Amino acid sequence: MQSMSWRIEKQSNGKFAIYSTRIDDYIVIDADELEIAQIYAEKGVKVYLASARAQMTTRAVAVDAAGEEKIEASRQRGSPPKEGRVPIGVTGFETE
């Protein structure tokens, strides 16, 4: 099975294109950085929503007793803990 992905490439005119391995062609051409960011933001939202829906339906996992204790401790504190800054893959960026 072939890996399906998008690849951002810089065109000779300085603009950007997105190449899709799924169709072996460019699905976006002549885009600037903002357009690329918007496209990826929309794709990211769709991917995360699909994952969340699956986790709440077909792959739902019940909270065990230890987890319920942690949830109750968060209620008592008034809020759950924060994850802090987390690296995003090998991009050099971190979540806020």
C-alpha positions as CSV (number, residue, x, y, z in Angstrom):
1,M,0.0,0.0,0.0
2,Q,1.4,3.4,-1.0
3,S,1.8,6.1,1.6
4,M,-0.6,8.9,0.9
5,S,0.6,12.4,1.7
6,W,0.9,16.0,0.7
7,R,4.2,17.7,0.0
8,I,4.7,21.5,-0.1
9,E,7.1,22.5,-2.9
10,K,8.4,26.0,-3.9
11,Q,7.7,26.9,-7.5
12,S,10.1,28.8,-9.7
13,N,7.9,31.9,-9.4
14,G,8.4,31.9,-5.6
15,K,4.9,30.7,-4.9
16,F,4.0,27.3,-3.3
17,A,2.4,24.2,-4.6
18,I,1.0,21.1,-2.8
19,Y,1.8,17.8,-4.4
20,S,-0.5,14.8,-3.6
21,T,1.0,11.3,-3.8
22,R,-2.6,10.0,-3.8
23,I,-3.2,11.3,-7.3
24,D,0.4,11.9,-8.4
25,D,-0.4,15.6,-9.2
26,Y,-0.5,19.0,-7.8
27,I,-3.7,19.8,-5.9
28,V,-2.7,23.5,-5.1
29,I,-0.6,25.8,-7.2
30,D,0.5,29.4,-7.0
31,A,-0.3,29.7,-3.3
32,D,1.4,32.1,-0.8
33,E,2.4,31.2,2.7
34,L,-0.9,32.3,4.2
35,E,-2.9,30.2,1.8
36,I,-0.8,27.1,2.6
37,A,-1.3,27.8,6.3
38,Q,-5.0,28.1,5.9
39,I,-5.2,24.8,3.9
40,Y,-3.2,22.9,6.5
41,A,-5.2,24.4,9.4
42,E,-8.5,23.2,7.7
43,K,-7.0,19.8,7.1
44,G,-5.8,19.6,10.7
45,V,-9.2,20.4,12.1
46,K,-10.8,17.7,10.0
47,V,-8.2,15.1,11.0
48,Y,-8.5,15.9,14.8
49,L,-12.3,16.0,14.6
50,A,-12.4,12.6,12.9
51,S,-10.0,11.2,15.5
52,A,-12.1,12.6,18.4
53,R,-15.3,11.2,16.9
54,A,-13.8,7.8,16.6
55,Q,-12.5,7.9,20.2
56,M,-15.9,8.8,21.5
57,T,-17.8,6.1,19.5
58,T,-16.1,3.0,18.0
59,R,-13.0,3.2,20.2
60,A,-14.5,4.6,23.4
61,V,-12.4,3.6,26.5
62,A,-14.0,3.7,30.0
63,V,-12.1,5.6,32.7
64,D,-10.7,3.2,35.3
65,A,-10.8,3.7,39.1
66,A,-7.4,5.4,39.2
67,G,-8.5,7.7,36.5
68,E,-11.7,8.6,38.3
69,E,-9.6,9.5,41.3
70,K,-7.5,11.8,39.2
71,I,-10.7,13.4,37.8
72,E,-12.0,14.0,41.3
73,A,-8.7,15.5,42.4
74,S,-9.0,18.0,39.4
75,R,-12.5,18.8,40.5
76,Q,-11.3,19.6,44.0
77,R,-8.4,21.7,42.7
78,G,-10.9,23.6,40.4
79,S,-9.3,22.7,37.1
80,P,-7.3,19.9,35.4
81,P,-3.5,20.2,35.0
82,K,-2.0,21.6,31.8
83,E,0.4,19.6,29.6
84,G,2.7,22.6,29.1
85,R,4.9,23.0,26.0
86,V,5.0,19.9,23.9
87,P,7.3,19.4,20.9
88,I,5.5,19.0,17.6
89,G,7.3,16.1,15.9
90,V,10.7,17.2,14.5
91,T,9.5,20.6,13.4
92,G,11.3,22.6,16.1
93,F,7.9,24.1,17.1
94,E,6.1,23.5,20.4
95,T,2.4,23.7,21.4
96,E,1.5,26.6,23.6
